[in-house]
Amino acid sequence: MADKLLKREDLGKLIGSVVGGGGVFVAPTIDARQVVFKPVTKAEEIVTDYIVARNSYKEYVFPQTEVVADYTIGKDGVDLRSRKVEPKETVIFGARPCEASSLSALRAVFTWDFIDEFYTKREDKTTVISVGCTKADEACFCTTVALSPETKTGSDIYLLETESGDYLAEAVTDKGRAFIKKHASVFGAAGGEKAKKLFIPEKIKGIDPGKVAEKLSDKGHYEDPVWAELTRKCIGCGACTFVCPTCHCFDITDEGTAFEGERRKNWDACQFDTFTLHASGHNPRDLQYKRWRNRFNCKFSFYPNKFSSKGCVGCGRCIRVCPVRLDITEVMEELSK
């Protein structure tokens, strides 16, 4: 239950306190006429009238590219030196509840068989402040995957917009409680302010997640013609994977000269035709529909079965950015029949 109040007029003070202390304050703002998550330094830069930002804030805990080591090649061999990750305190403001819940999915991967400190140290230094949704569009389907604007999983602080434009604040985690205590001057006591009504998207009637999971677990459906029929228009651009808050694939490349350079971790995408290309030239996913089938299975079968967390949070970003309007919910509907 929200017991604190963050006044909109004090948002600038909060930003100043975080940035002044050497931290980074990330929030939805306008860039190239689109709402995107970017670092801000003043409250006037923040956009509040939006559904979801175009990009996912995952790039602040899992960067698109980063150096993980340096190498030098000499006459005595190769000298490989690991980089240390020393993240700044980062505040993610304005995340939607669906996206906030994606952090558990990322952490499951990066702590699975190896603790990837390039991820874990960043997440440990990140405070997620989510805001309940008061509007949605036809691409939103969080309730279909058992989430909603009321979901608090993954949020450190959960905000509700008030009718007067302020925010009712509820600390969800110890990290959130510590943050509110640290910035007590901008978090006052709530005093009966009325929150705006949340917009709860209707579940898509034709989708039964249980039936989808059941069909995906049956290997007899792996070569079902439905995959090629529904996803033949996919062009393999990878846009859906890059905006998805739970997609986590990356590759490692060495970049430099024959004598020295950097070892980098870069985002990759299962939709690229070279993603599963073997050194022999064989590619087990030689056609695009097979790559899309793999992504769908990853979201609704491989991932939840292996990690017991959501591979899809229903944010709808993949639907909005697809240049050929391939809608993941249409495939979910077909597999539910």
MARSERO-825509 format. One record per residue (C-alpha): x, y, z; residue in one letter. Coordinates in pm, whole numbers, plus 50000, padded with zeros to 5 digits. Example, Ala and Ser with C-alpha at 12.3 -4.5 7.8 and 13.67 -1.06 7.14 Angstrom:
2
512304955050780a;513674989450714s;
END
This chain:
337
500005000050000m;501395033649899a;502345054050202d;504655079950043k;504055108649804l;506465120649538l;505335154649413k;505995161849049r;507515195249144e;510125176349351d;511155153049068l;513905177148967g;515315175949319k;515395138049305l;517215138648972i;519665164249105g;520325143549415s;521035111949213v;523125128948943v;524875151249195g;525955120249384g;527615106149074g;524665084748964g;522655081948644v;518945089648622f;517295072048327v;513745080848224a;511445082047919p;512285112447708t;511865123947347i;514595115647098d;514045117046721a;510305121446787r;510095088946980q;509805081347351v;512975063447459v;514805055947781f;517815079047814k;519765095648096p;518205129048195v;519465157548412t;516265177248466k;512595169748517a;511525189048207e;513115162347988e;510855134648122i;507805123847923v;504825111248122t;502195107547848d;503345074947689y;502455038047680i;505895021847673v;509245035847566a;510455024747223r;513535007747367n;513904985847672s;515884998147971y;517714964647970k;520604981947789e;521504998748119y;522084965248290v;523044946147975f;524754970847735p;524494966647359q;528284964347344t;530974964347610e;534644955547646v;535184925647876v;538924921247825a;542024935047650d;544604914147470y;548174918347352t;550004893747131i;553774892247164g;556604868547093k;556004851447428d;552294845147365g;548954861547432v;548334883947733d;544584885847810l;543544910648079r;539984911148212s;538144943948255r;536554952148588k;532994964848584v;532414993948823e;528865006048755p;527445038848879k;524275040749085e;521515040048823t;517855049048868v;515355037048608i;512295059548638f;509035053548455g;509395016748371a;506094999348314r;505254970148546p;505394944848261c;508954954748178e;510074956548540a;509184919748576s;511664911048301s;514694915848526l;514174882048692s;514364866248347a;517674882948267l;519164875048605r;518224838348566a;520324836248249v;523304855748376f;523524835948701t;522654801948554w;525934782448525d;528254812348569f;527884844848763i;528264871948500d;529344901848707e;529064924648406f;525324920148452y;524864913148823t;526924942748946k;524934966248723r;521594952748838e;522704954549203d;523414991649153k;520134998048972t;516915009649137t;513795004148929v;510945028548984i;507915016848789s;504715036048714v;501345018948681g;499755022148335c;496805045648288t;496605039247913k;497415011547666a;497125002947298d;496184972447092e;499734958547118a;499614955547499c;498894919947613f;500374917447965c;497214902448114t;497334874347857t;500664862948005v;499424866348366a;500794901148440l;499034934448477s;499634971548548p;499304961948915e;502244937548901t;505064948149133k;507544920149066t;510884935048961g;510024969949085s;511934984549377d;509465013149405i;505975012249252y;504305045249165l;500715054349090l;499935087248920e;497485108949114t;494765130248963e;496765160949060s;499835148748868g;501915136449161d;502895100749246y;501855077649527l;504925056649611a;505195021749757e;508555006549846a;508494970549723v;512024958749807t;514684966250065d;516554984749793k;513475006149735g;513045013150105r;516705023350132a;516325046349832f;513285063849981i;515085067650312k;518165082050140k;516005107249952h;513545113850232a;513415150850151s;511435143949830v;509285115149952f;506655129150185g;503805111750363a;500745103750154a;497635121250272g;494595107550097g;495555116849741e;493465098849478k;495255077749220a;494245077348856k;492445046148742k;494765019948598l;494065007048249f;493854969048260i;494064954047908p;491554926547839e;492944891647799k;492964880347439i;490074855747436k;491504832347176g;494744826247365i;495214798647622d;498834799647752p;498384764747895g;497474750347555k;500364769147393v;502824754147642a;501284719647601e;501564720547223k;505154733347235l;506154705147470s;504854679747216d;507714674446970k;505214661846716g;504224698046651h;507794709446585y;507434704946208e;503834717046199d;503194736545873p;501674764246084v;505154778346153w;505904784745788a;502374796845717e;502244822645996l;505824835245994t;506814833745627r;506844871745603k;509584875345868c;512594892545708i;515054884345988g;515854920446080c;516124912446452g;514224943746560a;511934922946783c;514844908146976t;516624941247027f;513594958847178v;512474928547382c;513214933047755p;513894895747809t;515984887147499c;519564881847611h;521584865847331c;525104879247275f;528334869647105d;531994875847185i;534304891346927t;537934902346926d;538364936446765e;541714952746696g;544954945946513t;547094914746483a;548994925946792f;546474941247031e;542804947847075g;539634943647278e;537394914247348r;533794926447326r;530404913147425k;527784924147168n;524054918847145w;523114891746898d;519764879546768a;518424844946695c;516654859646391q;519904865746203f;520704839645940d;524264834846071t;523214829946434f;523374791846415t;525704789046117l;528314761946182h;531954764546078a;531264735945836s;528704757245655g;525744737345786h;522934757445941n;520274738046139p;517964768146108r;518504775045742d;515074790545680l;513684821445849q;510534805045982y;512734780446174k;514504809346341r;511194825646432w;509924792146561r;512974790146787n;512304824746929r;508694815747002f;509734783247170n;512324802047374c;509654826047501k;506974800847589f;508704767247638s;512484765347669f;512894795547892y;510024791648143p;510734754348177n;514424759448243k;514264790148465f;510684791848595s;510464828148487s;508724846048203k;510284846947860g;507554871247745c;506034899147954v;503414911147705g;504844946147657c;504054944747284g;507264961347166r;507944933746912c;504534939946756i;505054977546735r;508494976746570v;507994947946324c;508294962445972p;506084934745827v;503544935046111r;504204899646232l;502144897246551d;503274872246814i;499764870746962t;498364857746633e;500724828046657v;499674823047020m;496054822346908e;496724796946635e;498584773746875l;495714776847127s;493204761746885k;
END
